[in-house]
């Protein structure tokens, strides 16, 4: 992941990005699309922090469209390795070129500070060490801070129906696959309480008669169409230190019981 993004390999053809189904897009011109696709997440934060000045971090921010769509009075920060993608985005946020799958140093954490909200959208599936990334999120979130995470669902209905033709398997940089259940468990392990999971589709441009008809036409050449359940957004809150320790002690107690000779 590090080399692909640090050397701008992933973003090298962003003006002629090719979707799995062959559609050509200019990713740098998609602010309106991203704002619409992320309207649930944006609406949640605006309601939660109405009339408050908060500190927000987008880890793996790309062209930084998410931060651009947030209220101007909020303190907005982004982390992006690619200089190509983050070019000009400092107009509305402060950008850091840190490697998010390498555990941050004390100086890096001090430089960044603590955040009310951390956002991560379609990045974790590119990471070889997602556990290090989650440790970094934990270290940067304030007590009971919010973590919003979006990623493909590799156990969706389309993934099961289309198997190797599932659209998100066509990106060779997708190397960490999650289902709703596996991601829920991983987030719980690393100290996050999930209180909501969204599957954005019906409110997006991908909800169409054309895409629905494609579901009934499976061939060896065609990839799966966009459909409900393909993408999932986890809304999480950082567990308090006390609750995290209670869970740890409980699990430790159970482990001792089941590993004893008398069990």
N, C-alpha and C positions, 0 to 999 in steps of 0.2 A: 504493500500500500504506500509506504513512505516514498519510494522512488518514483512510482507512477504519478504521484501528486506533486512532490517536490520538484521533479524535473519537467512538470507540465505535460507529461505524456497523456494523462487522462483527459486534459482539457485542450489538447493540441488541435482538435478538429471541432471545437465547440460551435463554430458557425455552420457546420455541416454535419451535425450529430445525427446518426442514423438509429432510429428506433428498431426494436426486434422485428416489427412488421414492415420495415422499409421506409417509414416516414422520415423525411429529412427536416431537421429543426435547427434554428439558431438559438442556442441556449441563453445567449446574452440578451435576447429580445423578449424574454418570457416573464417579465416582472408581473404583468397583469394576470397571466396564467397562474403563476405561483401564488399570487395574492388570493386568487379565487380558490385554488386547490387547498390552501392553508387557512381558509376563512374560519373553520371550526376552532383551530388552535389559536388564531389571532383573537377571535371573539371570546374564547375562554379567558385569555390573559387580560383582555381589556375589562371584562366584567369582574374578574378576581381582584384586579389592582386599579379599580376605578378611582381617579383623582389622586393616585399615589405615584411618587417618583421612585422607580425601582431600577435595579441593575440586572441586565439581561446578557447572557452569553450564548452565541451560536457556535458550537464546536463542529468545524467542518462546514463553514458557511458558504463556500462556493462564491457565487456572484452576490451573495449577501441580500437577496431579495426579501427574506423573512424579516431581518432587522429593519430594512428600509420601510416595510409596511407597518411597523410598530410606531406608537406615539413619539413625536419628536422630543418630548421632555424626558423620556426615559434614557438612562445611561446604557448605551449599547456597545457591546464588544463582540468581536469575532475571532475565531482561530481558523486559519486556512494556510496550508503549506504552499499552494500554488499561487505564485505571483501573478500569473496570467488571469486566473479567476478573480482574485481579490483586487485587481487594478481598479483604481478610482472609487473603491467602496469606502475609503476613509472619509468620504464626504459626509457620511451619516453614522459612522462607527469607528472604533479603534480596533485595528487588526494586529494579531500576533501570529507569527509563523512558527508555531510549535507543533511537534509531532504528538498527536493525541493518543497514540497507542504505545507511547513510552511514558512511564510514570514520571510525572513532573517533579522537578527538583524544588527544593525549598525556596530558592530565589525566584523561580517561575511562578510558584503559588503565591508568593508575596507580591510579585509584580501584578498578578491578575486580581488578587483579593477574593472576596466572597460574593456570591451572586444569589439573588432572589429566584431567578429562573435560569435554567440551562436547557437549550434546545438542540436537537440533533436529528437531522432528516436525511434519510437514505445515505448514511455513512457507515454505520456499524457493520453492514454486510460486506464492506470493503476491507475490514480489519482482520489481520491474522491473530491479534491479541485483544479481542473485545473486553476481556477481563481487566486489562490495564486501563483501557478507556473508561470503564465504569468506576475504577478506583479514582481516576482523575476527577470524574464528575462528583463523586462523593466528597473529595477533598475541597472542592470549590463551591459547593452548595452551602448556603446558610442552613441552620437548624430548621427543619420542616420546609425547606425550599422545594420548588417544583421542578421536575424534570420531564420534558416532553420528548418522546423518542418515536420516530417514524421509520419503518423498514418494510421490505417485502415479506409476505407470509408464504413460506415455502411448503406449507401444508394446507393451502387454500383449496377450494373446490376445483379451481382451474388447474392447480398444480397436480392434483390427483388424477384429473381427467386427461390432461395433456401430457403428463409425465415429462419426458425429455424435451418436449416442445413448449414447455412452460416458459413464458416470455422472459422472466427474470433469471433463468438459467443460461440465457444467451449472452450475458455480459460476463466475460472471463475475469473481470475484476471483482465479481461477487464471489467471495470465498468463505464467508461465515453465514450459514443458513439457519434461520430461526422459524419456528412455528409459534403460534400464540402461546401455547403451553410452555415451551422451552424458554421463551424469552421472559415470560412471567416468573418462572422459577429462578432464572438467572438474576433478574432484577431483585427478587426477594432475597436471594443469597447475598447480594452485594449492598443490601441495606436500603432498598426502595420499596415503598408500599404502593402498589398499583390500585387506583380507585376507578379507572375508566379505560376502556379500549374501544377505539373507533375504527371503522372500516370505510373510509371515504370512497364513495363511488357515485351514488345517486345524485349528489349535488355537483358533480364534476362534468366536464365536457365529454367524458368517456361513456356516460350513460346515454346510449343511442340505440335506435332500432338496428342500425348496421352492425354494431358490436354484439347485440343480443343474437342476431341471426348467425353470426360467426360461431357461436357456441355449439350449433348443431351441424357444423361442417368441419369435421376433423380430417385432416390429410397429413401425409408425411412431410409436406413442404411448408405448411403454415404453422405459425406459432400461435399460442393462446391469445385471445383478445383481452382487453382490459375488462375486469368484472369485479363484482362485490367480493371482498375478502382477500383480494390480491395484495393490498397495502393495509398495514395496520399502524395506528398511532396509539402509543401507551402514554397515559397521563399518570405520573407518579409523584410521590412526595417522599422526601428523605426521611427515613425513620429517625426518631429521637435516639440519642445515645442510650438512654435508659431502656427503651423498648428493644433496641438492638441487642443489648447485653442480656436482657431477660430471655430473648429467643435463643441466644447462644448458650446460655446456661441450661435451658430446657433441652436443647438438642444434645448437649454434652451429657446430660443426665440420662437421656434415652439411649445414647450410644453406649454408655457404660453398662446399662442394663442388658442390652441385646448382645454385647460382646463378652459378657461374663460367662464363666464356665457353667454356672447354675441356671442359666436362662433356658 
